[in-house]
Amino acid sequence: MDIQKLSMDMAQIRLQDQVGTRVMSMALGQAKEQSAELLRLMNSAALPAVTDPALGKKVDLLA
């Protein structure tokens, strides 16, 4: 068994794990920012309150 090769392989696996974790962390941060922006956009586009109480009470089925 080659100890030096085993050590290098383990170091490479550890580095790959660290890089994968960092990339996932960056993706999570970006997803949080996008969801916060989407919520802000949805809240700003809220429809005004309906003031006509008869609105939507009748449906024209012949149209």
Backbone as JSON, one array per atom type, in Angstrom:
{
  "sequence": "MDIQKLSMDMAQIRLQDQVGTRVMSMALGQAKEQSAELLRLMNSAALPAVTDPALGKKVDLLA",
  "N": [[0.84, -1.17, 0.0], [0.59, 2.15, -0.9], [1.42, 4.79, 0.93], [1.84, 7.5, 0.48], [0.41, 8.05, -1.91], [-2.16, 7.38, -1.05], [-2.53, 9.34, 0.9], [-2.48, 11.66, -0.68], [-4.72, 11.19, -2.29], [-6.74, 11.23, -0.35], [-6.53, 13.89, 0.49], [-7.27, 15.18, -1.85], [-9.92, 14.34, -2.11], [-10.99, 15.52, 0.18], [-10.65, 18.22, -0.5], [-12.36, 18.37, -2.73], [-14.8, 17.93, -1.45], [-14.92, 20.23, 0.16], [-15.0, 22.24, -1.79], [-17.4, 21.58, -3.07], [-19.2, 22.01, -0.97], [-18.89, 24.76, -0.61], [-19.8, 25.75, -3.08], [-22.47, 24.95, -2.99], [-23.26, 26.49, -0.82], [-23.02, 29.05, -1.88], [-24.97, 28.9, -3.89], [-27.24, 28.56, -2.32], [-27.3, 31.01, -0.96], [-27.76, 32.73, -3.14], [-30.27, 31.8, -3.95], [-31.79, 32.51, -1.72], [-31.63, 35.31, -1.88], [-32.95, 35.73, -4.32], [-35.51, 34.75, -3.73], [-36.31, 36.53, -1.74], [-36.38, 38.89, -3.22], [-38.38, 38.21, -5.04], [-40.6, 37.96, -3.31], [-40.76, 40.61, -2.44], [-41.4, 41.84, -4.86], [-43.87, 40.63, -5.43], [-45.4, 41.56, -3.29], [-45.43, 44.28, -3.83], [-46.97, 44.38, -6.06], [-49.58, 44.05, -5.34], [-53.09, 43.75, -5.64], [-55.54, 46.35, -5.71], [-58.03, 46.91, -3.16], [-61.34, 45.69, -3.61], [-64.02, 47.78, -4.2], [-66.65, 47.73, -4.97], [-69.42, 46.09, -3.87], [-71.12, 44.39, -5.29], [-69.72, 43.34, -7.3], [-68.72, 40.57, -9.13], [-70.75, 38.92, -8.35], [-72.6, 37.99, -10.17], [-72.68, 35.81, -12.98], [-72.18, 35.59, -16.41], [-73.38, 33.15, -18.27], [-73.83, 32.7, -20.94], [-71.97, 33.85, -22.53]],
  "CA": [[0.0, 0.0, 0.0], [1.39, 3.37, -1.03], [0.91, 5.76, 1.89], [1.87, 8.83, -0.11], [-0.72, 8.14, -2.85], [-3.37, 7.38, -0.24], [-2.62, 10.66, 1.53], [-2.83, 12.62, -1.73], [-6.11, 10.91, -2.67], [-7.6, 11.72, 0.73], [-6.5, 15.35, 0.45], [-8.05, 15.6, -3.01], [-11.33, 14.11, -1.77], [-11.35, 16.56, 1.15], [-10.77, 19.47, -1.25], [-13.58, 18.29, -3.52], [-15.91, 18.13, -0.52], [-14.94, 21.64, 0.56], [-15.45, 23.03, -2.94], [-18.82, 21.3, -3.24], [-19.93, 22.69, 0.1], [-18.85, 26.2, -0.88], [-20.67, 26.02, -4.22], [-23.84, 24.82, -2.49], [-23.5, 27.65, 0.03], [-23.23, 30.19, -2.77], [-26.27, 28.7, -4.54], [-28.26, 28.81, -1.3], [-27.35, 32.47, -0.77], [-28.4, 33.32, -4.3], [-31.69, 31.43, -3.91], [-32.41, 33.34, -0.69], [-31.76, 36.66, -2.42], [-33.98, 35.72, -5.35], [-36.83, 34.59, -3.11], [-36.63, 37.79, -1.07], [-36.74, 39.84, -4.27], [-39.69, 37.78, -5.57], [-41.6, 38.35, -2.32], [-40.88, 42.07, -2.5], [-42.11, 42.16, -6.1], [-45.26, 40.2, -5.3], [-46.07, 42.46, -2.35], [-45.6, 45.6, -4.44], [-47.95, 44.27, -7.14], [-50.86, 43.65, -4.76], [-54.25, 44.39, -6.26], [-56.28, 47.22, -4.78], [-59.24, 46.32, -2.59], [-62.55, 45.88, -4.41], [-64.95, 48.67, -3.48], [-68.02, 47.44, -5.4], [-69.82, 44.84, -3.25], [-71.85, 43.53, -6.23], [-68.77, 42.85, -8.3], [-68.45, 39.15, -9.08], [-71.91, 38.18, -7.85], [-73.34, 37.41, -11.29], [-71.85, 35.24, -14.03], [-72.88, 35.45, -17.67], [-73.09, 31.81, -18.78], [-74.04, 32.66, -22.38], [-70.86, 34.51, -23.22]],
  "C": [[0.89, 1.24, 0.0], [0.77, 4.47, -0.17], [0.85, 7.16, 1.27], [0.69, 9.02, -1.08], [-2.04, 8.19, -2.08], [-3.59, 8.74, 0.41], [-3.04, 11.72, 0.51], [-4.28, 12.43, -2.17], [-7.08, 11.44, -1.61], [-7.66, 13.24, 0.75], [-7.33, 15.87, -0.72], [-9.55, 15.42, -2.74], [-11.82, 15.18, -0.79], [-11.54, 17.9, 0.45], [-12.05, 19.48, -2.08], [-14.81, 18.5, -2.63], [-16.04, 19.59, -0.11], [-15.44, 22.53, -0.57], [-16.95, 22.82, -3.16], [-19.67, 22.01, -2.2], [-19.98, 24.19, -0.16], [-19.78, 26.57, -2.03], [-22.14, 25.94, -3.79], [-24.21, 26.01, -1.6], [-23.78, 28.9, -0.81], [-24.59, 30.09, -3.46], [-27.41, 28.97, -3.56], [-28.42, 30.31, -1.04], [-28.04, 33.16, -1.92], [-29.89, 33.01, -4.32], [-32.42, 32.26, -2.86], [-32.62, 34.77, -1.18], [-32.88, 36.73, -3.45], [-35.37, 35.58, -4.74], [-37.24, 35.86, -2.38], [-37.06, 38.84, -2.09], [-38.11, 39.49, -4.86], [-40.81, 38.16, -4.6], [-41.83, 39.85, -2.33], [-41.69, 42.48, -3.74], [-43.58, 41.78, -6.01], [-46.03, 41.12, -4.36], [-46.32, 43.83, -2.96], [-46.66, 45.56, -5.54], [-49.32, 43.84, -6.61], [-51.99, 44.43, -5.4], [-54.96, 45.27, -5.24], [-57.54, 46.5, -4.29], [-60.44, 46.65, -3.46], [-63.54, 46.71, -3.59], [-66.41, 48.41, -3.86], [-68.46, 46.11, -4.81], [-70.56, 43.89, -4.18], [-70.92, 42.91, -7.27], [-68.49, 41.36, -8.1], [-69.6, 38.31, -8.57], [-72.67, 37.47, -8.96], [-72.35, 36.94, -12.37], [-72.68, 35.08, -15.27], [-72.48, 34.12, -18.3], [-73.24, 31.71, -20.29], [-72.87, 33.24, -23.16], [-69.86, 33.53, -23.76]]
}
